[in-house]
Amino acid sequence: MIPILGLIAGIILGLVLQPGVPDFLQPYLPIAIVAAMDALFGAFRAYLEGTFTDRVFVVSFISNVLIAAAIVYVGDQIGVGSQLSTGVVVVLGIRIFTNAAAIRRALFHA
């Protein structure tokens, strides 16, 4: 119940305050969101399999976001940022769909 209340409070605060993203962070935000989604889907899969650990989730969430952003940053520095961004999205997308398939199998036994 507390996570749902926190989510609702966050949505309301976001709508009221309308925070902006600094220009220098805008190229990294989509990659960070995809990396965070990968951690969330992995956590839900682990929860359904009975192997969820909050410590592993927090470390996975933070490290996924930081590593994905670092890869894109390095790509920007060497002039291939868009190619590395695409690579990160493809790899994380594959992981997300793999976890989604496992979640579907666990929930619907299909």
KESE-808686 format. One record per atom (N, C-alpha, C, O): residue number from 1; residue in three letters; chain; atom name; x, y, z. Coordinates in nm, 3 decimals. Layout:
// KESE-808686
SITE     i    aa   ch   at      east     north        up
SITE   NUM   ALA    A   CA         X         Y         Z
...
// end
This chain:
// KESE-808686
SITE     i    aa   ch   at      east     north        up
SITE     1   MET    A    N     0.081    -0.119     0.000
SITE     1   MET    A   CA     0.000     0.000     0.000
SITE     1   MET    A    C     0.086     0.126     0.000
SITE     1   MET    A    O     0.052     0.224    -0.066
SITE     2   ILE    A    N     0.197     0.123     0.074
SITE     2   ILE    A   CA     0.286     0.239     0.080
SITE     2   ILE    A    C     0.347     0.271    -0.057
SITE     2   ILE    A    O     0.352     0.388    -0.094
SITE     3   PRO    A    N     0.393     0.170    -0.135
SITE     3   PRO    A   CA     0.445     0.203    -0.268
SITE     3   PRO    A    C     0.341     0.268    -0.358
SITE     3   PRO    A    O     0.374     0.358    -0.435
SITE     4   ILE    A    N     0.217     0.223    -0.350
SITE     4   ILE    A   CA     0.112     0.281    -0.434
SITE     4   ILE    A    C     0.086     0.426    -0.394
SITE     4   ILE    A    O     0.069     0.513    -0.480
SITE     5   LEU    A    N     0.083     0.453    -0.263
SITE     5   LEU    A   CA     0.066     0.591    -0.216
SITE     5   LEU    A    C     0.183     0.678    -0.260
SITE     5   LEU    A    O     0.164     0.794    -0.298
SITE     6   GLY    A    N     0.304     0.624    -0.254
SITE     6   GLY    A   CA     0.422     0.698    -0.300
SITE     6   GLY    A    C     0.415     0.727    -0.449
SITE     6   GLY    A    O     0.452     0.836    -0.493
SITE     7   LEU    A    N     0.368     0.630    -0.527
SITE     7   LEU    A   CA     0.353     0.651    -0.670
SITE     7   LEU    A    C     0.251     0.761    -0.699
SITE     7   LEU    A    O     0.275     0.848    -0.782
SITE     8   ILE    A    N     0.138     0.756    -0.631
SITE     8   ILE    A   CA     0.035     0.857    -0.651
SITE     8   ILE    A    C     0.087     0.996    -0.610
SITE     8   ILE    A    O     0.064     1.094    -0.680
SITE     9   ALA    A    N     0.157     1.002    -0.496
SITE     9   ALA    A   CA     0.213     1.131    -0.451
SITE     9   ALA    A    C     0.315     1.183    -0.553
SITE     9   ALA    A    O     0.318     1.302    -0.581
SITE    10   GLY    A    N     0.397     1.095    -0.606
SITE    10   GLY    A   CA     0.496     1.136    -0.706
SITE    10   GLY    A    C     0.432     1.187    -0.833
SITE    10   GLY    A    O     0.478     1.286    -0.891
SITE    11   ILE    A    N     0.327     1.122    -0.878
SITE    11   ILE    A   CA     0.256     1.167    -0.998
SITE    11   ILE    A    C     0.194     1.304    -0.975
SITE    11   ILE    A    O     0.204     1.392    -1.060
SITE    12   ILE    A    N     0.131     1.321    -0.859
SITE    12   ILE    A   CA     0.068     1.450    -0.828
SITE    12   ILE    A    C     0.174     1.560    -0.820
SITE    12   ILE    A    O     0.154     1.669    -0.875
SITE    13   LEU    A    N     0.284     1.534    -0.751
SITE    13   LEU    A   CA     0.392     1.634    -0.741
SITE    13   LEU    A    C     0.448     1.667    -0.879
SITE    13   LEU    A    O     0.476     1.784    -0.908
SITE    14   GLY    A    N     0.465     1.567    -0.963
SITE    14   GLY    A   CA     0.515     1.591    -1.098
SITE    14   GLY    A    C     0.422     1.677    -1.181
SITE    14   GLY    A    O     0.466     1.764    -1.256
SITE    15   LEU    A    N     0.293     1.652    -1.167
SITE    15   LEU    A   CA     0.195     1.732    -1.242
SITE    15   LEU    A    C     0.188     1.875    -1.190
SITE    15   LEU    A    O     0.171     1.969    -1.269
SITE    16   VAL    A    N     0.199     1.893    -1.059
SITE    16   VAL    A   CA     0.189     2.027    -1.001
SITE    16   VAL    A    C     0.318     2.107    -1.024
SITE    16   VAL    A    O     0.313     2.222    -1.067
SITE    17   LEU    A    N     0.432     2.046    -0.995
SITE    17   LEU    A   CA     0.559     2.119    -1.002
SITE    17   LEU    A    C     0.617     2.127    -1.143
SITE    17   LEU    A    O     0.693     2.219    -1.173
SITE    18   GLN    A    N     0.583     2.032    -1.230
SITE    18   GLN    A   CA     0.633     2.024    -1.367
SITE    18   GLN    A    C     0.785     2.045    -1.375
SITE    18   GLN    A    O     0.831     2.142    -1.434
SITE    19   PRO    A    N     0.861     1.954    -1.315
SITE    19   PRO    A   CA     1.007     1.971    -1.314
SITE    19   PRO    A    C     1.064     1.957    -1.456
SITE    19   PRO    A    O     1.009     1.885    -1.539
SITE    20   GLY    A    N     1.172     2.026    -1.481
SITE    20   GLY    A   CA     1.238     2.019    -1.610
SITE    20   GLY    A    C     1.367     1.939    -1.601
SITE    20   GLY    A    O     1.422     1.921    -1.492
SITE    21   VAL    A    N     1.414     1.894    -1.713
SITE    21   VAL    A   CA     1.540     1.820    -1.720
SITE    21   VAL    A    C     1.645     1.914    -1.778
SITE    21   VAL    A    O     1.622     1.973    -1.884
SITE    22   PRO    A    N     1.759     1.931    -1.711
SITE    22   PRO    A   CA     1.864     2.017    -1.767
SITE    22   PRO    A    C     1.906     1.970    -1.906
SITE    22   PRO    A    O     1.904     1.850    -1.936
SITE    23   ASP    A    N     1.944     2.064    -1.990
SITE    23   ASP    A   CA     1.980     2.032    -2.129
SITE    23   ASP    A    C     2.091     1.929    -2.139
SITE    23   ASP    A    O     2.087     1.844    -2.228
SITE    24   PHE    A    N     2.190     1.935    -2.050
SITE    24   PHE    A   CA     2.303     1.843    -2.062
SITE    24   PHE    A    C     2.265     1.700    -2.025
SITE    24   PHE    A    O     2.338     1.607    -2.060
SITE    25   LEU    A    N     2.153     1.680    -1.956
SITE    25   LEU    A   CA     2.108     1.545    -1.920
SITE    25   LEU    A    C     2.007     1.485    -2.018
SITE    25   LEU    A    O     1.981     1.365    -2.013
SITE    26   GLN    A    N     1.951     1.567    -2.106
SITE    26   GLN    A   CA     1.845     1.519    -2.194
SITE    26   GLN    A    C     1.886     1.402    -2.283
SITE    26   GLN    A    O     1.803     1.314    -2.305
SITE    27   PRO    A    N     2.008     1.395    -2.336
SITE    27   PRO    A   CA     2.041     1.278    -2.419
SITE    27   PRO    A    C     2.047     1.147    -2.340
SITE    27   PRO    A    O     2.033     1.039    -2.398
SITE    28   TYR    A    N     2.067     1.156    -2.209
SITE    28   TYR    A   CA     2.085     1.036    -2.128
SITE    28   TYR    A    C     1.956     0.989    -2.062
SITE    28   TYR    A    O     1.949     0.875    -2.016
SITE    29   LEU    A    N     1.855     1.073    -2.056
SITE    29   LEU    A   CA     1.731     1.039    -1.987
SITE    29   LEU    A    C     1.660     0.918    -2.050
SITE    29   LEU    A    O     1.620     0.828    -1.976
SITE    30   PRO    A    N     1.642     0.912    -2.183
SITE    30   PRO    A   CA     1.575     0.793    -2.239
SITE    30   PRO    A    C     1.650     0.663    -2.210
SITE    30   PRO    A    O     1.588     0.560    -2.184
SITE    31   ILE    A    N     1.782     0.669    -2.215
SITE    31   ILE    A   CA     1.862     0.549    -2.188
SITE    31   ILE    A    C     1.846     0.510    -2.042
SITE    31   ILE    A    O     1.834     0.391    -2.010
SITE    32   ALA    A    N     1.847     0.608    -1.952
SITE    32   ALA    A   CA     1.831     0.579    -1.809
SITE    32   ALA    A    C     1.693     0.518    -1.781
SITE    32   ALA    A    O     1.681     0.429    -1.697
SITE    33   ILE    A    N     1.591     0.566    -1.851
SITE    33   ILE    A   CA     1.456     0.512    -1.830
SITE    33   ILE    A    C     1.449     0.367    -1.876
SITE    33   ILE    A    O     1.390     0.283    -1.808
SITE    34   VAL    A    N     1.508     0.337    -1.991
SITE    34   VAL    A   CA     1.507     0.198    -2.040
SITE    34   VAL    A    C     1.586     0.108    -1.945
SITE    34   VAL    A    O     1.544    -0.004    -1.918
SITE    35   ALA    A    N     1.699     0.157    -1.893
SITE    35   ALA    A   CA     1.778     0.078    -1.798
SITE    35   ALA    A    C     1.699     0.055    -1.669
SITE    35   ALA    A    O     1.705    -0.054    -1.612
SITE    36   ALA    A    N     1.627     0.156    -1.623
SITE    36   ALA    A   CA     1.545     0.141    -1.503
SITE    36   ALA    A    C     1.432     0.042    -1.527
SITE    36   ALA    A    O     1.400    -0.038    -1.439
SITE    37   MET    A    N     1.371     0.047    -1.646
SITE    37   MET    A   CA     1.265    -0.049    -1.678
SITE    37   MET    A    C     1.318    -0.192    -1.678
SITE    37   MET    A    O     1.249    -0.284    -1.635
SITE    38   ASP    A    N     1.441    -0.210    -1.726
SITE    38   ASP    A   CA     1.501    -0.343    -1.723
SITE    38   ASP    A    C     1.513    -0.393    -1.580
SITE    38   ASP    A    O     1.483    -0.509    -1.552
SITE    39   ALA    A    N     1.557    -0.307    -1.489
SITE    39   ALA    A   CA     1.569    -0.347    -1.348
SITE    39   ALA    A    C     1.432    -0.377    -1.289
SITE    39   ALA    A    O     1.418    -0.473    -1.212
SITE    40   LEU    A    N     1.331    -0.298    -1.322
SITE    40   LEU    A   CA     1.197    -0.322    -1.268
SITE    40   LEU    A    C     1.138    -0.454    -1.317
SITE    40   LEU    A    O     1.080    -0.529    -1.239
SITE    41   PHE    A    N     1.153    -0.481    -1.447
SITE    41   PHE    A   CA     1.101    -0.607    -1.500
SITE    41   PHE    A    C     1.177    -0.726    -1.440
SITE    41   PHE    A    O     1.118    -0.829    -1.410
SITE    42   GLY    A    N     1.308    -0.710    -1.423
SITE    42   GLY    A   CA     1.386    -0.816    -1.360
SITE    42   GLY    A    C     1.344    -0.839    -1.216
SITE    42   GLY    A    O     1.339    -0.953    -1.170
SITE    43   ALA    A    N     1.313    -0.731    -1.144
SITE    43   ALA    A   CA     1.269    -0.744    -1.006
SITE    43   ALA    A    C     1.134    -0.814    -0.999
SITE    43   ALA    A    O     1.113    -0.899    -0.912
SITE    44   PHE    A    N     1.043    -0.780    -1.088
SITE    44   PHE    A   CA     0.911    -0.843    -1.087
SITE    44   PHE    A    C     0.923    -0.992    -1.121
SITE    44   PHE    A    O     0.855    -1.076    -1.062
SITE    45   ARG    A    N     1.012    -1.023    -1.215
SITE    45   ARG    A   CA     1.034    -1.164    -1.248
SITE    45   ARG    A    C     1.090    -1.238    -1.127
SITE    45   ARG    A    O     1.045    -1.348    -1.095
SITE    46   ALA    A    N     1.188    -1.178    -1.060
SITE    46   ALA    A   CA     1.246    -1.242    -0.942
SITE    46   ALA    A    C     1.142    -1.259    -0.832
SITE    46   ALA    A    O     1.142    -1.360    -0.762
SITE    47   TYR    A    N     1.054    -1.161    -0.818
SITE    47   TYR    A   CA     0.947    -1.170    -0.718
SITE    47   TYR    A    C     0.857    -1.290    -0.748
SITE    47   TYR    A    O     0.823    -1.367    -0.658
SITE    48   LEU    A    N     0.818    -1.304    -0.874
SITE    48   LEU    A   CA     0.731    -1.416    -0.911
SITE    48   LEU    A    C     0.800    -1.550    -0.894
SITE    48   LEU    A    O     0.735    -1.651    -0.865
SITE    49   GLU    A    N     0.932    -1.553    -0.913
SITE    49   GLU    A   CA     1.007    -1.677    -0.897
SITE    49   GLU    A    C     1.046    -1.703    -0.752
SITE    49   GLU    A    O     1.101    -1.809    -0.720
SITE    50   GLY    A    N     1.018    -1.607    -0.664
SITE    50   GLY    A   CA     1.050    -1.624    -0.523
SITE    50   GLY    A    C     1.195    -1.598    -0.488
SITE    50   GLY    A    O     1.242    -1.643    -0.383
SITE    51   THR    A    N     1.268    -1.527    -0.574
SITE    51   THR    A   CA     1.410    -1.501    -0.549
SITE    51   THR    A    C     1.441    -1.353    -0.534
SITE    51   THR    A    O     1.558    -1.313    -0.540
SITE    52   PHE    A    N     1.339    -1.271    -0.514
SITE    52   PHE    A   CA     1.360    -1.126    -0.505
SITE    52   PHE    A    C     1.433    -1.089    -0.377
SITE    52   PHE    A    O     1.402    -1.140    -0.269
SITE    53   THR    A    N     1.531    -1.000    -0.392
SITE    53   THR    A   CA     1.603    -0.942    -0.279
SITE    53   THR    A    C     1.610    -0.793    -0.301
SITE    53   THR    A    O     1.652    -0.747    -0.407
SITE    54   ASP    A    N     1.570    -0.717    -0.201
SITE    54   ASP    A   CA     1.568    -0.572    -0.219
SITE    54   ASP    A    C     1.707    -0.515    -0.241
SITE    54   ASP    A    O     1.722    -0.419    -0.317
SITE    55   ARG    A    N     1.807    -0.569    -0.178
SITE    55   ARG    A   CA     1.944    -0.522    -0.196
SITE    55   ARG    A    C     1.990    -0.542    -0.340
SITE    55   ARG    A    O     2.050    -0.452    -0.399
SITE    56   VAL    A    N     1.962    -0.658    -0.396
SITE    56   VAL    A   CA     1.999    -0.685    -0.535
SITE    56   VAL    A    C     1.924    -0.590    -0.628
SITE    56   VAL    A    O     1.981    -0.541    -0.726
SITE    57   PHE    A    N     1.797    -0.565    -0.598
SITE    57   PHE    A   CA     1.719    -0.474    -0.683
SITE    57   PHE    A    C     1.778    -0.334    -0.683
SITE    57   PHE    A    O     1.795    -0.274    -0.790
SITE    58   VAL    A    N     1.810    -0.281    -0.567
SITE    58   VAL    A   CA     1.864    -0.145    -0.559
SITE    58   VAL    A    C     1.997    -0.135    -0.632
SITE    58   VAL    A    O     2.021    -0.040    -0.707
SITE    59   VAL    A    N     2.084    -0.233    -0.611
SITE    59   VAL    A   CA     2.215    -0.232    -0.679
SITE    59   VAL    A    C     2.195    -0.246    -0.829
SITE    59   VAL    A    O     2.261    -0.177    -0.907
SITE    60   SER    A    N     2.106    -0.334    -0.872
SITE    60   SER    A   CA     2.079    -0.352    -1.014
SITE    60   SER    A    C     2.022    -0.226    -1.076
SITE    60   SER    A    O     2.065    -0.185    -1.184
SITE    61   PHE    A    N     1.927    -0.164    -1.009
SITE    61   PHE    A   CA     1.863    -0.042    -1.060
SITE    61   PHE    A    C     1.967     0.069    -1.080
SITE    61   PHE    A    O     1.976     0.128    -1.188
SITE    62   ILE    A    N     2.045     0.096    -0.977
SITE    62   ILE    A   CA     2.143     0.205    -0.984
SITE    62   ILE    A    C     2.253     0.172    -1.084
SITE    62   ILE    A    O     2.290     0.258    -1.164
SITE    63   SER    A    N     2.305     0.050    -1.080
SITE    63   SER    A   CA     2.415     0.017    -1.171
SITE    63   SER    A    C     2.369     0.013    -1.317
SITE    63   SER    A    O     2.444     0.056    -1.405
SITE    64   ASN    A    N     2.248    -0.036    -1.344
SITE    64   ASN    A   CA     2.197    -0.035    -1.482
SITE    64   ASN    A    C     2.192     0.107    -1.537
SITE    64   ASN    A    O     2.237     0.133    -1.648
SITE    65   VAL    A    N     2.136     0.198    -1.458
SITE    65   VAL    A   CA     2.122     0.337    -1.502
SITE    65   VAL    A    C     2.259     0.400    -1.523
SITE    65   VAL    A    O     2.282     0.464    -1.625
SITE    66   LEU    A    N     2.349     0.383    -1.427
SITE    66   LEU    A   CA     2.481     0.447    -1.437
SITE    66   LEU    A    C     2.565     0.389    -1.551
SITE    66   LEU    A    O     2.631     0.463    -1.623
SITE    67   ILE    A    N     2.562     0.258    -1.568
SITE    67   ILE    A   CA     2.640     0.196    -1.674
SITE    67   ILE    A    C     2.586     0.235    -1.811
SITE    67   ILE    A    O     2.664     0.266    -1.902
SITE    68   ALA    A    N     2.454     0.233    -1.827
SITE    68   ALA    A   CA     2.396     0.271    -1.956
SITE    68   ALA    A    C     2.428     0.417    -1.989
SITE    68   ALA    A    O     2.464     0.448    -2.103
SITE    69   ALA    A    N     2.417     0.506    -1.891
SITE    69   ALA    A   CA     2.450     0.646    -1.914
SITE    69   ALA    A    C     2.598     0.664    -1.943
SITE    69   ALA    A    O     2.635     0.746    -2.028
SITE    70   ALA    A    N     2.683     0.589    -1.876
SITE    70   ALA    A   CA     2.827     0.599    -1.901
SITE    70   ALA    A    C     2.862     0.552    -2.042
SITE    70   ALA    A    O     2.947     0.613    -2.108
SITE    71   ILE    A    N     2.799     0.446    -2.088
SITE    71   ILE    A   CA     2.825     0.398    -2.224
SITE    71   ILE    A    C     2.787     0.504    -2.326
SITE    71   ILE    A    O     2.862     0.530    -2.420
SITE    72   VAL    A    N     2.672     0.566    -2.308
SITE    72   VAL    A   CA     2.628     0.670    -2.401
SITE    72   VAL    A    C     2.719     0.792    -2.392
SITE    72   VAL    A    O     2.749     0.855    -2.493
SITE    73   TYR    A    N     2.763     0.827    -2.270
SITE    73   TYR    A   CA     2.854     0.941    -2.253
SITE    73   TYR    A    C     2.985     0.916    -2.327
SITE    73   TYR    A    O     3.035     1.004    -2.397
SITE    74   VAL    A    N     3.040     0.798    -2.310
SITE    74   VAL    A   CA     3.165     0.765    -2.380
SITE    74   VAL    A    C     3.142     0.769    -2.531
SITE    74   VAL    A    O     3.227     0.819    -2.605
SITE    75   GLY    A    N     3.030     0.719    -2.576
SITE    75   GLY    A   CA     2.997     0.726    -2.719
SITE    75   GLY    A    C     2.990     0.869    -2.768
SITE    75   GLY    A    O     3.037     0.899    -2.878
SITE    76   ASP    A    N     2.931     0.958    -2.688
SITE    76   ASP    A   CA     2.926     1.099    -2.726
SITE    76   ASP    A    C     3.066     1.159    -2.735
SITE    76   ASP    A    O     3.094     1.239    -2.824
SITE    77   GLN    A    N     3.153     1.119    -2.644
SITE    77   GLN    A   CA     3.288     1.174    -2.642
SITE    77   GLN    A    C     3.370     1.130    -2.763
SITE    77   GLN    A    O     3.456     1.205    -2.810
SITE    78   ILE    A    N     3.346     1.010    -2.813
SITE    78   ILE    A   CA     3.423     0.961    -2.927
SITE    78   ILE    A    C     3.348     0.976    -3.059
SITE    78   ILE    A    O     3.397     0.933    -3.164
SITE    79   GLY    A    N     3.229     1.037    -3.053
SITE    79   GLY    A   CA     3.156     1.068    -3.175
SITE    79   GLY    A    C     3.063     0.961    -3.227
SITE    79   GLY    A    O     3.017     0.970    -3.341
SITE    80   VAL    A    N     3.033     0.861    -3.147
SITE    80   VAL    A   CA     2.942     0.755    -3.191
SITE    80   VAL    A    C     2.829     0.737    -3.090
SITE    80   VAL    A    O     2.784     0.625    -3.065
SITE    81   GLY    A    N     2.784     0.847    -3.032
SITE    81   GLY    A   CA     2.682     0.841    -2.927
SITE    81   GLY    A    C     2.553     0.778    -2.971
SITE    81   GLY    A    O     2.494     0.699    -2.898
SITE    82   SER    A    N     2.507     0.811    -3.093
SITE    82   SER    A   CA     2.379     0.755    -3.138
SITE    82   SER    A    C     2.389     0.605    -3.162
SITE    82   SER    A    O     2.293     0.532    -3.136
SITE    83   GLN    A    N     2.503     0.559    -3.212
SITE    83   GLN    A   CA     2.519     0.415    -3.234
SITE    83   GLN    A    C     2.522     0.339    -3.102
SITE    83   GLN    A    O     2.461     0.233    -3.089
SITE    84   LEU    A    N     2.594     0.394    -3.004
SITE    84   LEU    A   CA     2.599     0.326    -2.875
SITE    84   LEU    A    C     2.465     0.336    -2.803
SITE    84   LEU    A    O     2.427     0.243    -2.732
SITE    85   SER    A    N     2.393     0.446    -2.820
SITE    85   SER    A   CA     2.258     0.457    -2.763
SITE    85   SER    A    C     2.168     0.349    -2.819
SITE    85   SER    A    O     2.094     0.284    -2.746
SITE    86   THR    A    N     2.175     0.330    -2.950
SITE    86   THR    A   CA     2.095     0.226    -3.014
SITE    86   THR    A    C     2.134     0.088    -2.961
SITE    86   THR    A    O     2.047     0.005    -2.934
SITE    87   GLY    A    N     2.263     0.065    -2.946
SITE    87   GLY    A   CA     2.310    -0.063    -2.894
SITE    87   GLY    A    C     2.260    -0.090    -2.753
SITE    87   GLY    A    O     2.217    -0.201    -2.721
SITE    88   VAL    A    N     2.265     0.012    -2.668
SITE    88   VAL    A   CA     2.218    -0.003    -2.530
SITE    88   VAL    A    C     2.068    -0.032    -2.529
SITE    88   VAL    A    O     2.022    -0.120    -2.456
SITE    89   VAL    A    N     1.992     0.041    -2.610
SITE    89   VAL    A   CA     1.847     0.020    -2.614
SITE    89   VAL    A    C     1.814    -0.120    -2.665
SITE    89   VAL    A    O     1.723    -0.185    -2.614
SITE    90   VAL    A    N     1.886    -0.167    -2.765
SITE    90   VAL    A   CA     1.861    -0.301    -2.818
SITE    90   VAL    A    C     1.891    -0.408    -2.713
SITE    90   VAL    A    O     1.810    -0.498    -2.691
SITE    91   VAL    A    N     2.005    -0.397    -2.648
SITE    91   VAL    A   CA     2.041    -0.498    -2.547
SITE    91   VAL    A    C     1.943    -0.496    -2.431
SITE    91   VAL    A    O     1.896    -0.601    -2.387
SITE    92   LEU    A    N     1.913    -0.378    -2.380
SITE    92   LEU    A   CA     1.819    -0.370    -2.269
SITE    92   LEU    A    C     1.678    -0.409    -2.313
SITE    92   LEU    A    O     1.602    -0.468    -2.235
SITE    93   GLY    A    N     1.642    -0.377    -2.436
SITE    93   GLY    A   CA     1.512    -0.419    -2.488
SITE    93   GLY    A    C     1.499    -0.569    -2.494
SITE    93   GLY    A    O     1.394    -0.624    -2.461
SITE    94   ILE    A    N     1.605    -0.637    -2.535
SITE    94   ILE    A   CA     1.604    -0.783    -2.538
SITE    94   ILE    A    C     1.585    -0.838    -2.397
SITE    94   ILE    A    O     1.507    -0.931    -2.375
SITE    95   ARG    A    N     1.655    -0.779    -2.300
SITE    95   ARG    A   CA     1.641    -0.823    -2.161
SITE    95   ARG    A    C     1.499    -0.797    -2.109
SITE    95   ARG    A    O     1.443    -0.881    -2.038
SITE    96   ILE    A    N     1.443    -0.683    -2.143
SITE    96   ILE    A   CA     1.307    -0.650    -2.098
SITE    96   ILE    A    C     1.208    -0.750    -2.154
SITE    96   ILE    A    O     1.122    -0.800    -2.081
SITE    97   PHE    A    N     1.217    -0.781    -2.284
SITE    97   PHE    A   CA     1.123    -0.876    -2.344
SITE    97   PHE    A    C     1.146    -1.017    -2.293
SITE    97   PHE    A    O     1.051    -1.094    -2.283
SITE    98   THR    A    N     1.270    -1.054    -2.261
SITE    98   THR    A   CA     1.296    -1.185    -2.202
SITE    98   THR    A    C     1.230    -1.195    -2.065
SITE    98   THR    A    O     1.166    -1.295    -2.033
SITE    99   ASN    A    N     1.245    -1.089    -1.985
SITE    99   ASN    A   CA     1.179    -1.087    -1.853
SITE    99   ASN    A    C     1.027    -1.085    -1.867
SITE    99   ASN    A    O     0.957    -1.151    -1.791
SITE   100   ALA    A    N     0.977    -1.010    -1.965
SITE   100   ALA    A   CA     0.831    -1.004    -1.987
SITE   100   ALA    A    C     0.778    -1.142    -2.024
SITE   100   ALA    A    O     0.669    -1.181    -1.980
SITE   101   ALA    A    N     0.853    -1.216    -2.104
SITE   101   ALA    A   CA     0.810    -1.351    -2.141
SITE   101   ALA    A    C     0.808    -1.443    -2.019
SITE   101   ALA    A    O     0.716    -1.523    -2.002
SITE   102   ALA    A    N     0.909    -1.430    -1.934
SITE   102   ALA    A   CA     0.912    -1.512    -1.812
SITE   102   ALA    A    C     0.798    -1.474    -1.718
SITE   102   ALA    A    O     0.739    -1.560    -1.653
SITE   103   ILE    A    N     0.767    -1.345    -1.709
SITE   103   ILE    A   CA     0.656    -1.299    -1.626
SITE   103   ILE    A    C     0.524    -1.354    -1.679
SITE   103   ILE    A    O     0.439    -1.401    -1.603
SITE   104   ARG    A    N     0.508    -1.347    -1.811
SITE   104   ARG    A   CA     0.385    -1.400    -1.873
SITE   104   ARG    A    C     0.371    -1.549    -1.844
SITE   104   ARG    A    O     0.262    -1.596    -1.810
SITE   105   ARG    A    N     0.482    -1.624    -1.857
SITE   105   ARG    A   CA     0.475    -1.768    -1.828
SITE   105   ARG    A    C     0.441    -1.794    -1.683
SITE   105   ARG    A    O     0.365    -1.886    -1.652
SITE   106   ALA    A    N     0.496    -1.713    -1.592
SITE   106   ALA    A   CA     0.468    -1.733    -1.449
SITE   106   ALA    A    C     0.323    -1.697    -1.415
SITE   106   ALA    A    O     0.259    -1.766    -1.335
SITE   107   LEU    A    N     0.272    -1.592    -1.474
SITE   107   LEU    A   CA     0.136    -1.548    -1.441
SITE   107   LEU    A    C     0.028    -1.631    -1.509
SITE   107   LEU    A    O    -0.074    -1.663    -1.447
SITE   108   PHE    A    N     0.049    -1.664    -1.634
SITE   108   PHE    A   CA    -0.057    -1.730    -1.713
SITE   108   PHE    A    C    -0.027    -1.875    -1.745
SITE   108   PHE    A    O    -0.106    -1.942    -1.811
SITE   109   HIS    A    N     0.088    -1.924    -1.700
SITE   109   HIS    A   CA     0.130    -2.063    -1.726
SITE   109   HIS    A    C     0.122    -2.095    -1.875
SITE   109   HIS    A    O     0.078    -2.202    -1.916
SITE   110   ALA    A    N     0.167    -1.997    -1.955
SITE   110   ALA    A   CA     0.164    -2.015    -2.100
SITE   110   ALA    A    C     0.299    -1.985    -2.159
SITE   110   ALA    A    O     0.317    -1.994    -2.281
// end
